[in-house]
């Protein structure tokens, strides 16, 4: 497959570009950015052609697939154009700010028949799949509570680029970016909530939130908690899921659980190996003609839950999902 990288905006653009190169199944053939100087610098870094003319990519029949690392603001225009051009799509999260826009994008992508994947890397972790197996197998009984905390010190330590705090480009701050991981995991473990209640603050004085929590409430009484921020150091990803018959804890690479199968004693879990990261799974799907993971329905669900989270933060009241 021949791949073009569209946009140098996102901090993961180099990582995805290197994944394409390292995959052994794909060739990086061109880089696009609306800013020709950024396109040039990125193209020269990876020894590939570059352009600031998106139509040059869209009309090139030799390019069958693209990696989208533009600002989130540009996703609707760029992704829709790419889908209509019949090119396979791997995109950074989230799909779009607006739910109606995301649903329209889904329609265009689905009708195009291209292979589409949104980047949900934590869904490939063996620890998450182990937790999901406990839940689906009924080992925890009725799940009543789930919480994930996913944070880093990008704002407090100053290493995130300034444009990550520009709401017009990002749609939000920590919750929209890093908080996408606990949000898509809450959807994975608990399903779609009824309501979302959010508390967003800023510790560093940025124009978007850098410290945030969203609480999800479910029709069956379950509660999910999504915690994230750019102002915490030395705090690995933490996930806990509790039910009427047991519980499981993930803290970094440590996974322990307790249920009837363990005589109700806490034990270390035998966790399956991590699956390939989403970009490699997408490359395999394109090359092998198989189903791509984390598709348009997953992408729209994340936009919906983010929309509710931000509506709640702005209004100070719970928001309908």
Secondary structure by P-SEA (a helix, b strand, c coil): cbbbbccccccaaaaaaaaaaacccccccbbbbccaaaaaaaaaaacccccccaaaaaacccccbbbbcccccaaaaaaaaaaaabbbbbbcccccccaaaaaaaaaaaaaacccccccccccccaaaaaaaaaaaacccccccbbbbbbccccccccccccccccccccccccccccaaaaaaaaaacccccccccbbbbbcccccccccbbbbbbcccbbbbbbbcccccccccbbbbbbccccccccccccccccccccccbbbbbbcccccccaaaaaaaaaaacccccccaaaaaaaaaaaaaaaaaaaacccccc
